[in-house]
Amino acid sequence: MAVIRALAERGLASRGVLSVLLRPRADDAPGDTDEMLRQMGVNIVRADLATASEEALAAIFANYPTVICCTGFVGGPGTQRKITAAVLKAGVERYVPWQFGVDYDVVGHGSGQEVFDEQSDVRDMLRSQSGTHWIIISTGMFTSFLFEPSFGVVDLEGGRIHALGSWDNRLTVTTPDDIGRLTSAILAHEPLIHNDVVYVAGDTFSYRQLADMVEHHLGRSVERVLWDMDTLRSEVAAHPEDGMRKYHLAFARETGVAWEKECTFNVAQGIPVTDVPAWLAQRKGRVN
């Protein structure tokens, strides 16, 4: 929705050229999301990315010069490769794949998180062809995910911070709203950006700095717990089906999951973004 809102604010919806692909509904009655999109002037297209064939998706994508994938990993293994293959088969002019995350060129294969491996495969697919221009937008982790209780790194209520691998390891994070605005700005940039990786960042920090920021927000000391690499590997080995433990290991890196904010598109273009202290301030009073 953040990407849709940002594109709509540029007038794409009012010109009738903005469409969103949603899964088919069990009945014909429009849901809240349908009504919201229609009120914005957004066209709705129906298909299930997880079950539709590559050919069926290509037939849909062929109607659009630009396709932006905002689906995440919920479609299951192989879905991002299938979507990319369908985009290329359709001859789409410009594609923004679901790469709103870490630097998969640096992370590469074998990070411990299978979906990261698939993201590297998508980059290989895009670079091995010339018919479709592509833009990869590296955002780091979603700011909200860093503070998600189920992720287990930051416990605001309990006043506890877990460092992944080392207190000196760093993360880059960006809020979904900023990702939407920056994606829209990147697509509209002149001259057009083609076949490039664009880095954005709401904030970049070490786990030690993260603990300091949380302490400042809470107004009290927090417990600092290091999950070293041996601990993270043993947890994954003991719980091989646990996706969150795999994420812990995948993000416990010195490289590939963080970059200098000064080198980002948003800084170069003077676009304001929300850093971690501002994100926490917006939630002041929700957690003591």
Buried (B, 14 or more C-beta within 10 A) or exposed (E): BBBBBBBBBBEBBEEEBBBBBBEEEEEEEEEEEBEBBEEBBBEBEEBEBEEBEBEEBBBBBBEBEBBBBBBEBEBEEEBBBBBBBBBBBBEBEBBBBBBBBBBBBEBEEEBBBEBBBBBBBBBEBBEEEEEBBBBBBBBBBBBEBBBEEEBBBBBBEEBBBBBBBBBEBBBBBBBBBBBBBBBBBBBEEEEEBEEEBBBBBBBBBBBBBBBBBBBEBBEEEBEBEEBEEEBBBEBBEEEEEEEEBBBBBBBBBEEBBBBEBEEBBBBEEEBEBBBBBBBBEEEEEEBE
